[in-house]
Amino acid sequence: MVEGELTLDVGDKTRAIKAGEAVAEPLDVRMRARNTTDKPARAVVFQISPTEK
């Protein structure tokens, strides 16, 4: 997270991620990021997957 805060829904779990934090997501699990605040949020996302995926 570069700025602000996002709410992450990963599978059946929900957590907040704030500026300065990073998250690794498991493969083949549905994920959604939501800005539930009234402030801007900016994130950098990298996707690294096995070749067969």
C-alpha positions in Angstrom: 0.0 0.0 0.0 1.4 3.3 -1.0 -1.3 5.6 0.4 -4.5 5.3 2.4 -6.2 2.1 3.4 -8.0 -0.7 1.6 -10.2 -3.5 2.9 -9.2 -6.9 1.5 -11.6 -9.8 1.1 -9.5 -12.9 0.5 -11.6 -16.1 0.4 -13.8 -15.9 3.5 -11.4 -13.6 5.5 -11.5 -9.8 5.6 -8.7 -7.5 6.8 -7.5 -3.9 6.4 -4.2 -3.0 4.8 -2.6 0.4 5.4 0.1 2.5 3.8 3.5 0.8 4.2 2.1 -2.7 4.4 2.3 -5.5 1.9 0.2 -8.6 1.3 0.9 -11.9 -0.5 -2.3 -13.6 -1.8 -2.7 -17.4 -2.2 -3.2 -18.7 -5.7 -6.7 -19.7 -6.8 -8.5 -17.8 -4.1 -10.9 -15.0 -4.9 -9.7 -11.6 -3.7 -11.4 -8.2 -3.7 -9.9 -4.8 -2.6 -12.3 -2.0 -1.5 -11.7 1.5 -0.4 -14.2 1.8 2.4 -12.9 5.2 3.6 -13.5 8.7 2.3 -9.8 9.2 1.5 -7.9 8.3 -1.6 -6.0 5.0 -1.7 -3.1 3.9 -4.0 -1.6 0.5 -4.2 1.0 -1.2 -6.4 0.1 -4.8 -7.5 2.5 -7.4 -8.8 1.3 -10.7 -10.2 3.8 -13.6 -10.2 2.3 -17.0 -11.1 3.7 -20.4 -12.1 4.1 -20.7 -15.9 1.2 -23.2 -16.1 -1.2 -20.8 -14.4 
